[in-house]
Amino acid sequence: GEIKEVNRLKMEDILIDGNLKNDDKVSLYAAGGIGNVSGESNIDINKFTNNFDIEYASMTGGIVAYCYNKPIIISISESTNNAELTGTADCGGIAGYIINGEVSIKNCENNGIIDGDRLGGILGETSCNKINLENCQNRGKIGKTEGGINSTIVGGMIGSIETGDKNTKKINIKGCKNETDLLNGKWNAGGMVGYGQSNNQNDVIILEDCINTANIYGGSI
């Protein structure tokens, strides 16, 4: 579903099962929880388990697919994706693409297969100014060797970090672990972050106590 603007939304203790197969490949956003957030919002999600397989949307996430336009504050904790997700663009085990605002994802894990263009075990793509990932794990295969989409960017935690506006970015990834091979990163692939771009010399990316135990296959690693 779509959220245009909400002062405060809390989702807790939710289990989603089922599947969505889009044979025409025209759906823009699909997720187990929230498909699209288009306005200024404050969202708190805790203990959400997604077993809802999604095939062939554009922006795809296990819990949240796409947040854009006005700044949002979104917090996701103690949540798990077990579903197989296929997106033609940005796809992540927890969230697909979050453009503007602040993101906190803590104690979350992905166990599902993720396939698409810009892929992350936890977050597919973001251009937010403040990103905090703590104690997250990816155990699901990212990218497919056969019958999959030829992904351009693949990351164990975050697929792509883009520039967005010119405000200073602070990105913190702490205590995170990628345990599964990253495949088909045609341009860029990384155990934690596939690709990062900056247009501000004060931008900061901190990786602390993170582990990658998997093989990585890509153009630039």
Secondary structure, 3 states (H helix, E strand, C coil): CEECCEEEEEEEEEEEEEEEECCCCCEEEEECCEEEECCCEEEEEEEEEEEEEEEEEEEEECCEEEECCCCEEEEEECCEECCCEEECCEEECCEEEECCEEEEEECCEECCCEECCEEECCEEEECCCEEEEECCEECCCECCCCCCCCCCEEECCEEEECCCCCCCCEEEEECCEECCCEEEEEEEEECCEEEECCCCCCCEEEEECCEECCCEEEEEC
